[in-house]
Amino acid sequence: MPENRPSFPKRAVITGGMPYGNKNLHFGHIGGVFVPADFFARFLRDRIGPENVLFVSGTDCYGSPIAEGFRKKVENEGYTGTIEDYVRANHDAQKAALDAYGISLDLFAGSGLEPARNVHARLTDELIRRLHERGYLHRRTTRQFYDVEAGTFLNGRQVQGRCPVRGCKSEKAYADECDLGHQFDPEELIAPVSQLTGTTPELRPVDNWYFDLPAFREELERLMDEWDVDPQVRAVVTKTVRESLVDPVIYVQTKFREAYDAVADKLPEHTLTEAEKGQQSFSLTFSGWEARDDAREVLDAAGVRFRTGKCLLPLRITGNIEWGVPAPELEGSSGLTVWVWPESLWAPISFTQTALGLAEEGRYSSRDWHDWWCSEDARVYQFIGQDNIYFYCVAQPALWEALGWGLTQDVPVANYHILFMNKKASSSGKIAPPMAAELLEHYTPEQLRAHWLSLGLDQKAVSFNPKAFDTSVSHKDKKTGEDVLVRDDPRVVDPALKESAFLTNIFNRLARSCFYGAANVCDAHLPVAAPSAEAVEAAREAVLEFERLAHGFDAHGALGVAEEFARAANKRWDDASKAAKGDDAAYEAALADAFVALRTTALLMHPAVPAGCEKICEHMGFSPDVFFSWEHAFEGPVELAAACGETPEQHAIVPLPPRFDFFEKHPSQVKGK
């Protein structure tokens, strides 16, 4: 098999999308982002060395969702803590959930919490001043929603309406973005309602700083051309980004054609495209967003109804919400805070700085953050949901270019939605998804990790259908005539346990066969017999194919390789051990093949189910830094022992107790418990 192996960076930063500080984590946060990110982080630590990998994330502490959540908790529950207390409690709960699932973050910080708070504030100040000095920040007067009855400006989440972007059907749109990630100006929001009083708010002028995102259209188009041929960037990324790299368009319903004709000469220069057959709108294309906005005012005044299309708009950097990172005073403007979305983009840099500052000498290969974020031989891999592509793949690359710091254009790893019972899971949606902690009352972390990684979210949105939470009806009880829920029907197989069958049956059985067999014929040492060429070559091919797929973030395919390899190895062991028929030499030869297969399977499965694989490593008598290092990826246990200065007879394994399980079932899945 040719070794056309992928290349890896000298150093790597992995980031996981930041959860808001107003809630705990539901399963989508863990299964859709953090488990895939952890799989890759663990794989890279094994592949290039743990000292060369930083895995960081944290709680998004600031912004209107948090301020609104805090306000409601105070008003509805009589909460007496501060907003920082509120965020800290949610942050601690988030970290506990991540720890429970074995998410191996080097730092899970908080943008508004120590130890990262001051680091993040300093970086924010420096970064915004630099954007201003380089001419990419402009002060604009825009209109913000104001609740007359409450006598206050409304933050982004305190007003809700329908998304104005053509083709979007979101009924949950806020001041300037909808829950599907579309961006627009506040005055475009359809049917706005104040969440404070239920009244229709007014729009009043406010001054803020905006980043000149439209100025980077050509740079973004070139980047998309590069990403098109980058095997690590998914097609959904470039497709989504290119939807915004277009001229600004206004879509006007055909029934308003006469009203449009009456004011057409007052509009900025534009191109009219007639409605095609079956369409209900004609379109007006403008040279820039400013011309489009001028046209909106004219059309609005003339009573013409319209919707806008996607395009690049200036990115708001500041706001007047009190709970935010203080913005630097620029040109006399003061008292502003930074909008949460842009500051969350550079939060991973401040988290990196924090992690390196806290680390003991020698923990990482460099303590200079530039070596991780600005070096040609380093890469930053950002795991996100598809809703966040606009910010991470449009706004962020432009910001990085504008700063001129030589920041590496990150590799975005965008997953499709992980659905719940075939519906989009959202903590604010009609179908409440289970919280991450709830699932652990029915499943083990390793069962869920393996299942989520096998869903193939890199290809399409996939539903998570855990039987324990399925309230659909499977059949009617013949005696009572009552509906029987799927979760109560023993005949229904749990989809969430599909991968667990491989862990508890095939993988666990292979491990037990090796250890019990070695105890029986090798005096609890490694087999002296050399493994067959067939077993060695099968392991080599599996390692190479797994590496290729893991490099491309195809966890589903990578785990499929490991499973197919282990199943074949198990069958080889069954056939050879039975054929030995009391011949200890033949049995030991079969055992040598099985040990090679076990070590390779544990190496490959380690990023997915680390706890069980580390138990195998422990019982095989090796240190993890040797056993899981890809420097020894093509070596079997005998070669590993030799690297430690031992012969097979000298290298002792740790005996197993009777009926030991490396991948135990959850107690609720065991009969009689």
C-alpha positions in Angstrom: 0.0 0.0 0.0 1.6 3.4 -1.0 2.3 5.7 1.8 0.9 9.0 0.5 0.6 10.3 4.0 -1.0 13.6 5.0 1.2 16.3 6.5 0.7 17.7 10.0 1.8 21.1 11.5 4.5 21.5 14.0 2.1 23.0 16.5 -1.7 23.1 16.6 -4.4 24.9 18.4 -7.9 23.3 18.5 -10.9 25.4 19.6 -14.4 24.5 20.4 -17.3 26.9 19.8 -18.0 28.9 23.0 -21.3 28.3 24.8 -23.2 31.3 26.2 -22.8 31.9 29.9 -26.6 31.9 30.5 -27.2 28.1 30.4 -25.7 24.7 30.9 -24.9 22.4 28.0 -27.4 20.3 26.1 -26.4 17.2 24.2 -25.9 19.3 20.9 -23.0 21.3 22.4 -21.2 18.1 23.5 -22.1 15.8 20.6 -22.1 18.3 17.8 -18.9 20.3 18.6 -16.9 19.3 21.7 -16.7 15.5 21.1 -15.5 15.9 17.5 -13.0 18.6 18.6 -11.8 16.4 21.4 -11.4 13.4 19.0 -9.1 15.5 16.8 -7.2 17.1 19.7 -6.5 13.7 21.2 -5.5 12.3 17.8 -3.1 15.2 17.2 -1.6 14.8 20.7 -0.8 11.2 19.8 0.3 12.1 16.3 2.5 15.1 16.9 3.1 15.1 20.6 1.0 16.6 23.5 3.5 19.4 24.0 2.6 20.6 20.5 -1.2 20.7 20.9 -3.3 23.3 22.7 -7.1 22.7 23.0 -8.9 25.7 24.4 -12.4 27.0 24.7 -14.5 28.8 27.3 -17.7 30.4 28.3 -19.0 33.3 26.3 -19.6 35.5 29.3 -20.7 38.8 27.9 -23.5 40.0 25.6 -27.3 40.4 25.6 -28.2 36.7 26.0 -26.4 36.6 29.3 -27.8 40.0 30.4 -31.3 39.0 29.5 -30.9 35.6 31.2 -29.7 37.3 34.4 -32.6 39.8 34.3 -35.2 37.0 34.0 -33.6 35.0 36.8 -33.7 38.0 39.1 -37.2 38.9 38.2 -38.7 35.4 38.0 -36.7 33.6 40.6 -35.6 36.3 43.0 -31.9 35.6 42.3 -29.8 37.7 44.6 -26.3 37.1 43.1 -24.4 39.4 40.8 -24.3 38.9 37.0 -20.8 37.6 37.5 -22.0 35.1 40.1 -24.7 34.0 37.6 -22.1 33.5 34.8 -19.7 31.7 37.1 -22.3 29.2 38.2 -23.2 28.4 34.6 -19.5 28.2 33.6 -18.8 25.7 36.4 -21.8 23.6 35.3 -20.5 23.7 31.7 -17.0 22.6 32.8 -18.5 19.8 34.9 -20.4 18.5 31.9 -17.3 18.7 29.6 -15.3 16.8 32.2 -17.9 14.1 32.6 -17.6 13.4 28.8 -13.8 13.3 28.9 -13.3 16.5 26.9 -9.6 17.0 27.3 -9.4 20.8 27.2 -6.1 22.4 28.2 -8.1 25.4 29.3 -11.8 26.0 29.6 -11.9 29.6 30.6 -14.4 32.5 30.6 -14.0 35.7 28.7 -15.3 37.6 31.8 -13.9 35.3 34.5 -10.4 34.9 36.0 -7.9 33.8 35.0 -8.6 34.9 31.4 -10.7 38.1 32.1 -7.9 40.6 32.3 -5.9 38.9 29.5 -9.0 39.1 27.3 -9.7 42.7 28.1 -6.1 43.7 27.3 -6.1 41.9 24.0 -9.5 43.4 23.1 -8.2 46.9 23.8 -5.0 46.4 21.8 -6.9 44.8 18.8 -9.5 47.4 18.5 -7.0 50.2 18.7 -5.0 48.6 16.0 -8.0 48.2 13.7 -8.7 51.9 14.2 -5.1 53.0 13.6 -5.1 51.0 10.3 -8.3 52.7 9.1 -10.7 49.8 9.3 -13.0 51.1 12.0 -15.6 53.7 11.1 -18.1 55.4 13.4 -21.7 55.1 12.2 -24.9 56.4 13.4 -27.5 53.7 13.3 -30.8 53.2 15.0 -31.4 51.0 18.0 -34.6 49.7 19.5 -36.0 51.8 22.4 -38.8 50.7 24.6 -40.8 53.8 25.3 -42.9 52.2 28.1 -39.8 50.8 29.9 -37.8 54.0 29.1 -34.7 52.1 28.0 -32.7 51.0 25.0 -33.1 47.3 24.3 -30.2 44.9 23.9 -30.1 42.5 21.1 -32.1 39.7 22.8 -34.7 42.0 24.3 -36.4 42.5 20.9 -37.8 39.7 18.7 -39.4 39.5 15.3 -39.2 37.8 11.9 -36.0 37.6 9.9 -36.0 40.0 6.9 -33.4 38.0 4.8 -35.1 36.6 1.7 -35.6 32.9 1.9 -35.2 32.7 5.7 -38.3 31.5 7.6 -36.9 32.1 11.1 -39.5 33.5 13.5 -36.8 34.0 16.1 -34.9 37.0 14.9 -33.4 39.5 17.3 -32.1 43.1 16.8 -29.6 42.4 14.1 -29.3 38.6 13.6 -31.7 35.6 13.6 -31.2 32.2 15.2 -30.0 30.8 11.9 -27.1 33.3 11.8 -28.3 35.8 9.2 -27.1 39.4 9.7 -29.2 42.5 9.0 -29.7 46.1 10.3 -32.2 46.6 13.1 -34.6 48.6 11.0 -35.0 45.6 8.7 -36.4 43.4 11.5 -40.0 42.4 10.7 -42.7 42.9 13.4 -40.4 43.7 16.3 -41.7 43.2 19.8 -40.1 44.3 23.0 -39.5 41.3 25.4 -39.7 43.7 28.3 -43.2 45.1 27.8 -44.6 43.4 24.7 -45.0 46.7 23.0 -43.6 47.7 19.6 -40.3 49.5 20.2 -39.1 52.7 18.5 -35.8 53.1 16.6 -33.6 55.8 18.0 -30.1 56.9 16.8 -27.0 55.7 18.5 -23.3 55.9 17.5 -21.1 52.8 17.3 -17.9 51.6 15.7 -18.1 49.3 12.7 -15.4 47.2 11.0 -15.2 47.7 7.2 -16.0 44.1 6.3 -17.1 44.8 2.7 -13.6 46.1 2.0 -12.4 42.5 2.2 -14.6 41.0 -0.4 -11.7 40.3 -2.9 -9.6 38.8 -0.1 -12.4 36.5 0.9 -13.0 35.4 -2.6 -9.4 34.5 -3.0 -9.5 32.6 0.4 -12.6 30.7 -0.8 -10.7 29.6 -3.9 -7.9 28.3 -1.6 -10.4 26.6 0.6 -12.1 25.0 -2.4 -9.0 22.9 -3.0 -8.2 22.3 0.7 -9.2 18.8 1.6 -9.6 19.8 5.2 -12.3 22.5 4.5 -15.8 21.2 4.0 -17.9 22.3 1.0 -20.6 23.7 3.3 -18.1 26.4 4.4 -17.3 27.8 1.0 -20.8 27.5 -0.2 -22.2 29.4 2.8 -19.5 32.1 2.6 -20.0 32.7 -1.1 -23.7 33.4 -0.5 -22.5 36.7 1.1 -19.8 37.5 -1.5 -22.4 39.0 -3.9 -23.6 42.5 -4.8 -26.3 43.9 -2.5 -29.8 43.0 -3.7 -33.4 44.1 -2.8 -36.3 41.8 -3.7 -39.6 43.6 -4.4 -42.9 41.9 -4.6 -44.4 42.2 -8.1 -47.6 43.7 -6.8 -45.6 46.7 -5.8 -44.3 47.2 -9.4 -46.2 50.4 -10.0 -45.1 51.9 -6.7 -41.5 51.1 -7.5 -41.8 52.6 -11.0 -43.0 55.8 -9.4 -39.8 56.2 -7.3 -37.3 54.4 -9.5 -35.6 57.5 -10.6 -35.0 58.5 -7.0 -33.1 55.3 -6.2 -29.3 55.0 -6.5 -28.0 53.5 -9.7 -29.1 49.8 -9.9 -29.9 47.0 -12.2 -33.4 45.6 -12.4 -34.0 41.9 -13.0 -37.5 41.0 -13.8 -39.2 38.2 -11.9 -38.8 34.8 -13.6 -41.8 32.6 -14.2 -43.3 31.3 -11.0 -41.5 34.0 -8.9 -43.3 36.6 -6.9 -40.5 39.2 -6.7 -38.2 41.2 -9.1 -34.8 42.2 -7.9 -32.7 45.4 -7.7 -28.9 45.0 -7.6 -26.7 47.8 -6.3 -23.0 48.5 -6.4 -22.6 48.6 -2.7 -24.3 48.3 0.7 -24.6 52.0 1.2 -26.5 52.5 -2.1 -28.7 49.6 -1.2 -29.5 51.2 2.2 -30.3 54.5 0.6 -32.7 52.7 -1.7 -34.3 51.0 1.3 -35.2 54.3 2.8 -36.8 55.5 -0.5 -38.8 52.3 -1.0 -39.9 52.3 2.6 -41.1 55.8 2.4 -43.1 54.9 -0.8 -44.8 52.0 1.0 -43.0 49.4 -1.1 -42.6 46.1 0.7 -39.3 44.3 0.1 -36.7 41.9 1.5 -33.0 42.1 1.2 -30.5 39.4 0.2 -27.3 38.4 1.8 -24.2 40.5 1.3 -21.2 41.8 3.2 -22.2 44.5 5.7 -20.0 46.5 8.1 -19.5 44.4 11.2 -20.6 46.1 14.4 -17.8 46.1 17.0 -19.3 48.1 19.9 -22.6 48.6 21.6 -24.1 50.3 24.7 -24.9 47.2 26.7 -23.4 47.5 30.2 -22.3 43.9 30.5 -19.5 43.7 28.1 -15.8 44.2 27.6 -15.0 47.9 27.8 -14.2 49.4 24.4 -11.2 51.8 24.2 -12.0 55.5 23.9 -11.6 56.5 20.3 -12.0 60.0 18.9 -13.8 61.1 22.0 -16.3 58.2 22.1 -16.5 56.7 25.5 -18.7 54.4 27.6 -19.1 51.8 24.9 -18.6 48.0 25.3 -17.6 45.5 22.7 -20.3 43.5 20.9 -20.0 39.9 22.1 -19.6 38.3 18.7 -16.4 39.9 17.5 -14.7 39.7 20.9 -15.6 36.0 21.0 -13.7 35.5 17.8 -10.4 36.5 19.4 -11.2 35.0 22.8 -9.4 31.8 21.8 -6.2 33.9 21.4 -6.6 35.3 24.9 -7.3 31.8 26.2 -4.1 30.6 24.5 -2.2 33.4 26.1 -3.7 32.5 29.5 -3.0 28.8 29.1 0.6 29.4 28.2 1.0 31.9 31.0 -0.3 29.4 33.5 1.7 26.4 32.2 4.7 25.0 33.9 8.0 25.4 32.1 8.4 22.7 29.5 4.7 21.8 29.4 4.4 23.1 25.8 7.0 23.4 23.1 6.7 27.2 23.1 5.2 29.7 25.6 5.0 32.5 22.9 1.4 32.7 21.6 2.7 33.9 18.2 4.3 30.5 17.7 0.8 29.0 17.9 -1.2 31.6 16.0 1.2 33.3 13.6 3.7 30.7 12.5 3.7 29.1 9.1 4.3 25.7 10.6 1.3 26.0 13.0 -2.4 25.6 12.4 -5.5 26.6 14.2 -8.5 24.2 13.9 -11.8 25.7 14.9 -14.7 23.3 15.4 -18.1 25.1 15.0 -21.7 24.5 14.1 -22.9 25.5 10.6 -24.9 28.4 12.0 -21.7 30.2 12.9 -20.0 30.0 9.6 -20.6 33.7 8.9 -18.7 34.9 11.9 -15.8 32.3 11.8 -15.4 32.1 8.0 -16.4 35.6 6.8 -15.9 38.1 9.6 -12.8 36.4 11.3 -10.6 36.0 8.1 -11.3 39.7 7.3 -10.4 40.8 10.8 -7.2 38.7 10.8 -6.2 40.3 7.5 -7.0 43.8 8.7 -4.8 43.4 11.8 -1.7 42.6 9.8 -0.3 40.5 12.6 0.4 37.5 10.3 -2.3 35.5 12.0 -2.8 32.1 10.4 -6.1 31.8 8.5 -7.7 29.1 10.6 -9.0 25.8 9.3 -12.8 25.9 10.0 -14.3 22.5 10.8 -18.1 23.1 10.5 -20.4 20.4 11.4 -24.0 20.1 10.3 -26.8 20.2 12.8 -27.1 17.3 15.2 -30.9 16.9 15.4 -33.0 15.5 18.2 -35.7 13.1 17.2 -35.5 14.5 13.6 -36.0 18.1 14.8 -33.4 20.8 15.2 -32.2 20.8 18.8 -32.3 24.2 20.5 -32.5 25.1 24.1 -34.9 27.8 23.1 -36.9 25.7 20.7 -40.3 23.9 21.0 -38.6 20.5 21.5 -36.3 20.7 24.6 -33.2 18.6 24.0 -31.9 16.6 26.9 -29.1 18.2 28.8 -25.7 16.6 28.6 -25.8 15.5 32.2 -29.2 13.9 31.8 -27.9 11.5 29.2 -25.4 10.1 31.6 -28.3 8.7 33.7 -28.8 6.2 30.9 -25.5 5.9 28.9 -21.8 5.9 29.6 -19.7 8.8 28.2 -17.8 6.3 25.9 -21.1 4.9 24.5 -22.2 8.4 23.6 -18.8 9.6 22.3 -18.6 6.6 19.9 -22.2 7.1 18.7 -21.9 10.9 18.1 -18.6 10.5 16.2 -20.2 7.8 14.0 -23.1 10.0 13.0 -21.1 11.6 10.1 -22.1 15.3 10.9 -19.4 16.3 8.3 -21.8 15.1 5.6 -25.3 16.1 6.6 -27.6 16.9 9.5 -28.3 13.7 11.4 -30.8 12.8 14.1 -29.8 11.6 17.6 -32.6 9.2 18.7 -31.7 7.8 22.1 -34.3 5.2 23.1 -34.3 6.3 26.7 -35.8 9.7 25.6 -38.1 8.5 22.8 -41.7 9.3 23.6 -43.1 8.1 20.3 -45.5 5.1 20.3 -44.2 1.7 19.1 -47.4 -0.4 19.5 -50.6 -0.9 21.5 -50.6 -3.2 24.4 -52.9 -6.2 23.6 -54.1 -6.5 27.2 -54.7 -2.9 28.1 -55.0 -1.3 24.7 -52.7 1.5 25.8 -50.0 2.9 23.7 -46.5 1.6 24.5 -43.7 4.1 24.2 -40.6 3.2 22.3 -38.5 3.8 25.5 -40.5 1.1 27.3 -40.5 -1.5 24.5 -37.8 -4.1 25.0 -38.1 -5.2 21.4 -36.9 -1.9 20.1 -33.1 -1.7 19.6 -31.6 1.6 21.0 -29.9 3.5 18.1 -27.6 5.2 20.5 -26.0 1.8 21.5 -25.1 0.7 17.9 -21.4 1.5 18.4 -21.5 0.3 22.0 -22.0 -3.2 20.6 -18.6 -3.0 19.0 -17.0 -1.8 22.2 -18.5 -4.3 24.6 -18.4 -7.3 22.2 -15.6 -7.1 19.6 -13.1 -4.7 21.1 -13.6 -5.9 24.7 -13.5 -9.5 23.6 -10.2 -9.1 21.7 -8.6 -7.5 24.8 -9.8 -10.2 27.2 -8.6 -12.9 24.8 -5.2 -11.4 24.7 -4.8 -10.9 28.5 -6.4 -14.2 29.6 -4.5 -16.0 26.9 -1.1 -14.5 27.9 -1.9 -15.5 31.5 -2.5 -19.1 30.4 0.4 -19.8 28.1 2.9 -16.9 28.5 3.1 -16.7 32.3 1.5 -13.2 32.1 4.2 -11.9 29.7 4.1 -10.9 26.0 4.1 -13.7 23.5 7.7 -14.6 22.3 6.4 -15.8 19.0 6.7 -13.3 16.1 3.4 -12.1 14.6 2.5 -13.2 11.1 3.2 -10.9 8.1 -0.5 -10.9 7.4 -1.3 -9.5 10.9 1.4 -6.9 10.7 0.4 -5.7 7.2 -3.3 -5.5 8.2 -2.3 -3.3 11.1 -0.1 -1.1 8.9 -2.9 -0.6 6.4 -5.4 0.3 9.1 -3.1 2.9 10.6 -2.5 4.6 7.3 -6.1 4.7 6.4 -7.2 5.9 9.8 -4.6 8.7 9.7 -5.8 9.8 6.3 -9.4 10.0 7.4 -8.7 11.6 10.8 -6.6 14.3 9.1 -9.7 15.1 7.0 -11.9 15.2 10.1 -13.9 12.2 9.0 -14.4 10.6 12.4 -17.2 8.4 11.1 -14.9 6.9 8.4 -11.9 6.6 10.8 -13.9 4.7 13.4 -15.2 2.5 10.6 -11.7 1.6 9.7 -10.8 0.7 13.3 -14.0 -1.4 13.7 -13.5 -3.3 10.4 -9.9 -4.0 11.4 -10.8 -5.2 14.9 -13.6 -7.5 13.6 -11.2 -9.1 11.1 -8.6 -9.5 13.8 -11.1 -11.1 16.1 -12.1 -13.6 13.5 -8.4 -14.3 12.8 -7.9 -15.0 16.5 -11.0 -17.2 16.7 -9.9 -19.3 13.8 -6.3 -19.6 14.8 -6.9 -20.3 18.5 -9.5 -23.0 17.7 -7.1 -24.6 15.2 -4.3 -24.7 17.8 -6.3 -27.5 19.7 -3.9 -27.7 22.7 -0.8 -26.8 20.7 0.8 -24.1 23.0 3.2 -23.0 20.3 0.4 -22.5 17.7 -1.7 -20.8 20.4 1.1 -18.4 21.3 1.6 -17.6 17.6 -2.2 -16.7 17.3 -1.8 -14.7 20.5 1.1 -12.7 19.0 -1.2 -11.7 16.1 -4.0 -10.8 18.5 -1.7 -8.6 20.6 -0.6 -6.7 17.5 -4.2 -6.2 16.6 -5.2 -5.1 20.1 -2.4 -2.5 20.4 -3.3 -1.1 16.9 -7.1 -1.0 17.7 -6.4 0.8 21.0 -4.1 3.3 19.3 -6.8 4.1 16.7 -9.7 4.1 19.1 -7.9 6.2 21.8 -9.2 9.6 20.5 -12.8 8.3 20.6 -13.0 6.2 23.7 -9.9 7.2 25.7 -10.8 5.7 29.1 -11.2 2.1 27.9 -8.1 2.3 25.7 -6.0 3.7 28.5 -7.1 0.7 30.7 -5.8 -1.6 27.9 -2.5 0.3 27.9 -2.2 0.0 31.6 -2.9 -3.7 31.6 -0.4 -4.2 28.7 2.2 -2.6 31.0 3.2 0.4 28.9 3.3 4.1 29.7 0.7 6.1 27.6 3.4 8.4 26.1 5.0 5.3 24.4 1.9 3.2 23.8 -0.2 5.9 22.1 2.6 7.7 20.3 2.5 7.6 16.5 6.3 7.5 16.5 5.6 3.9 17.2 2.4 3.5 15.2 3.7 0.6 13.1 5.3 -1.3 16.0 3.7 -4.1 17.9 4.0 -4.8 21.6 7.3 -6.7 21.3 8.9 -3.7 19.5 7.4 -1.4 22.1 9.0 -3.5 24.9 12.3 -3.4 23.1 12.1 0.4 22.9 11.8 0.2 26.7 14.8 -2.1 27.0 12.9 -5.3 27.6 12.5 -8.7 26.0 9.0 -10.2 25.7 9.8 -12.5 28.6 10.8 -9.6 30.8 7.8 -7.4 29.9 5.0 -8.3 32.3 1.4 -7.6 31.6 -1.1 -6.8 34.4 -3.4 -9.8 34.9 -7.2 -9.3 34.6 -9.7 -10.2 37.2 -12.3 -12.7 36.0 -14.8 -11.3 33.4 -13.2 -7.9 33.4 -14.8 -5.3 31.1 -12.8 -2.5 29.5 -16.0 -1.0 28.2 -18.7 -1.5 30.7 -22.3 -1.0 30.1 -24.3 1.6 31.9 -25.9 0.1 35.1 -29.4 0.9 33.6 -28.6 -1.4 30.6 -27.7 -4.4 32.8 -30.5 -6.8 33.6 -31.4 -6.9 37.2 -30.0 -3.5 38.0 
